[in-house]
Structure formats: structure tokens, C-alpha cells
Amino acid sequence: MIDQTYIHTDLPRLAKQGLYDPRFEHDACGVGLVASIEGLKSHDIVVKGIEVLTNLGHRGAAGADPDTGDGAGLLVQIPHKFFYREAAKTDIFLPEPGQYGIGTVFLPRPPDLRHKCEQIIEETVQTEGQNFLGWRDVPVSPSAIGCLAESIRPEIRQFFVGHVESEVDFPFELRLYIIRKQIENAVMSENIDGSKDFYICSLSSNKVVYKGLIMAHQLEDFYQDIRDKNFVSSFAMVHSRFSTNTLGEWKLAHPYRFVVHNGEINTLQGNMNWMVARQNMLQSPVFKGEIEKILPIVESPTQSDTATFDNVLELLLATGRSLQHSMMMMIPEAWAEHIPMDQKKKDFYEFQSCLMEPWDGPALMLGTDGTKVCAILDRNGLRPCRYLVTTDNLLVMASETGVLAIPDDEIKYKWRIQPGKMFLLDTDQGRLIEDDEIKTELTNRHPYGD
């Protein structure tokens, strides 16, 4: 048993001193995906996702408290039947799927600070013309996690936002993005003590994140929602974290709002500098004059490389680019000089390079928009990604093999993502799309060479 006297309730980043620089922290995280290729939602997908996460537990890390890890988490599609039932328990009656958003938020534990943050959330939703439906306490089991993780655990709640049509024709997901950014900016500007504990894990009409400073095998016991039979999804993205360029914190566990990541972004400082330099020149007709509401794009200069990548991917998706276009833009394959490549593809990459510098790894990145899941391996190829497809159209993908026990006679085929290549699951179409088809469709969309 660890002596509670020596547990600190605040864990700042280690300061640079001597030869130590926190920018050079590295990782070897565990990344996993289980999905129904046909897009069939079931609790079994979630159960298998948790099994994959548990089997990736060795990819995570623990500290002085052996029951406190660097972080683990799960991203799934919103299980409407489950949330409809749970919300009704507090007299919140949710509209049809897609007509409401769920925000999972970490809040300061002192009641006065928590109430300040909650008030900002409610007022911002209403200011943005949407309907604030109410709050829900996320049921958790504190005894399931380590004493150190529990000592710095934030309050974990969910809020519901009802979609209200307005004169300005905004996609609901875009409005939720603007709401979240406005909430974050308001909390920062209020200088609320304990605001470092405030973090919106997800705010979306199609996906929800459960994560924390916990170990892979603890996630299911800590978050009671996950065990419910009505907690269904057609895919489950999971992550077991070995701290990257930051130390462990609740909000720095993966998944982020769109991605899970194994590796490092070695060009991070340059990528961040360019985003800051260009953000005041951003223009997009999609935002209809409201683009200043989402600034700054990068939420904090001290957040992790994956969190920063996630911020920028979210921007690209919000401006109308597809998931595969955005991922291909941020992590291009080697294309310049003497690389043999179709000219149209080379033209695409050259055009995108005028808009966005490459986010260079080594990196394996899995991203989702709630319907599609895209996996991409950077040009170095030093963070492997292997996958298999079963005879009943189950996709299992991870940073290593053997994460799910499947009899050999049920395996249709196995393969891996190669350096610079990508892989797309479209649950609407119910099929897997390989690298050549993805890139041929994108590069032929416009005459990029012109």
C-alpha cells in the first residue's frame, strides 16, 4: 500500500534542467480497432474492443503506484438506446439520433469551481442558439483505479445538446465544434482555479470518448456504462498509453476526439509554429464569418503531440474535407524529387504542401469522423500496423498481432499497412477501401497540376 502522505494532488510537467528536456519524451503506445465492416452495431464489438485493449496493456506504463497507468481509453459511436434510457432517468428526453450531441467533460472537483464551469457550458450552448438539455453524472468506480489516479481524478459528467435549426445553415457537428471552442476559451478567460482539470473529452452527435489516467484492464470496471448490453457500436477504437512528450494526465489519455496514435510527431514544434502563424489568415465559406470563434486552433502549447494533431485534423474536417483527404494531407507519403509516382498523385501532394507542412513521425495514426475509420502509416514506417479480416466480416487492427483470439479457420486474410499507405473502413458503404482506390479518387477530384 502506498503511503498517501507522499501522493501529490498536482502533477506538473517536469521542468527542463541539465540535460533533461521534456520535449524529448518518447513512447510505444498500444493502438487497436475492432469493427464490423458491414456497420452492424453490437455490444460484442465493444467487448472485443476492451479485450484488445486489455491485451495491449503491456504497451502502457505505470508509476510508483502500480495501479496508476499513463492512460487508456475507448472511442465508440453513440449508443442511442443506452443514452435515451439513461437520460430519461433524470427527465431528459433525447430527440432522434443525430439531432443531439453528447459532451463528456472532466471538471474540477471542488463544487464551486465545477459549478462555474458548468454555468459556462450551459450559457455558451444557449448563446450559440442550441438547446441545453441537461446533465448526467457518469457512473464510475473509484476503487477500480490506483490511489494516485484517484487522488487527481476530475469530476466526470456528460451534458446533452439538442439541435436547433437556425437561419444560418450550419451542419450540427460544426456548431458543436464552435460551441466547444467557445466553452474552452471562456473557461480560460475566467482564470478559474483548477481550470487545468477542465477538459472536454468529446462533444459530438455521433461519437463519444471514455478515457482517463487508468490502466488498460481497469477501463471496463471504472466506467460502468461500458458493461451495459445496450452500449453498442459498429467499431471500437482503443489505446493504451506510454507517455509521449508529456507526463501522464487524465486529459492526455487517448483516444482524443478523433484519433489514437502510436509514435511521435518529430516535426511538432514547426507544425505548431506554422499553425499559430497562419491562423489569423484562415478563411472558409463553411464558417460563414464565424471562424474567429474557433481560435486558437491549437488549444495549448504544452499539450501532447497527438492532441495537437487532433486539433488540426478537426479543423480540416470542419472545413468540409473528408477524413481520408485530411489524413493524407497531414501525413503524406514520400513524393518529391525522384520518387516514382503517378503524376496526378504527385500534383496532389505538391498542392497540399502549399497549405500544410507534413506532420512527420514515426507515427501510426487511426482517425474517425464517426462513420469512417482511417488508418495511416507515415513514410518512415517505424510503427507497424497489422490487421485481419474474418469470415464474418470482423476487422481487427492493432499495433501488433495476437490482440484477439480468433481461430485460424475464421480468418479470411491478414495484412499490414505499408509505409506511407492508408486504409479506410466505411461503415455506411459496409466495405474496406485500400490505398490505391482512396488516393486515385482523391487525386482525380481536381486538376491539382493546374
Salt bridges, closest charged atoms under 4 A:
ASP10 OD1 - LYS196 NZ 3.77
ASP21 OD2 - LYS16 NZ 3.69
ASP21 OD2 - ARG23 NH2 3.01
ASP44 OD2 - LYS48 NZ 2.53
GLU86 OE2 - ARG85 NH2 2.78
GLU86 OE2 - LYS89 NZ 2.95
GLU86 OE1 - ARG136 NH2 3.47
GLU118 OE2 - ARG114 NH1 3.11
GLU118 OE2 - ARG157 NH1 2.64
GLU128 OE1 - ARG175 NH1 2.66
GLU128 OE2 - LYS293 NZ 3.09
ASP137 OD1 - ARG157 NE 2.63
GLU150 OE2 - ARG109 NH2 3.37
GLU150 OE1 - ARG153 NE 2.66
GLU173 OE1 - LYS207 NZ 3.75
GLU184 OE2 - ARG180 NE 2.92
GLU184 OE2 - ARG257 NH2 3.22
ASP197 OD1 - LYS196 NZ 3.40
ASP225 OD1 - ARG136 NH2 2.77
ASP228 OD2 - ARG85 NH2 2.64
GLU264 OE1 - HIS26 ND1 3.84
GLU264 OE2 - ARG383 NH2 3.06
GLU290 OE1 - ARG175 NH1 3.18
GLU290 OE1 - LYS293 NZ 3.05
GLU299 OE2 - ARG180 NH2 2.86
GLU299 OE2 - ARG257 NH1 2.63
GLU314 OE2 - ARG180 NH1 2.50
GLU333 OE2 - LYS345 NZ 3.46
GLU333 OE1 - LYS421 NZ 3.65
GLU333 OE2 - LYS439 NZ 2.79
GLU357 OE2 - ARG278 NH2 2.66
ASP360 OD1 - ARG379 NE 3.18
GLU400 OE2 - HIS58 NE2 3.01
GLU400 OE1 - ARG59 NE 2.60
ASP435 OD2 - LYS421 NZ 3.97
ASP435 OD1 - LYS439 NZ 2.81
GLU437 OE2 - ARG431 NH2 2.57
GLU441 OE2 - ARG445 NH2 2.70
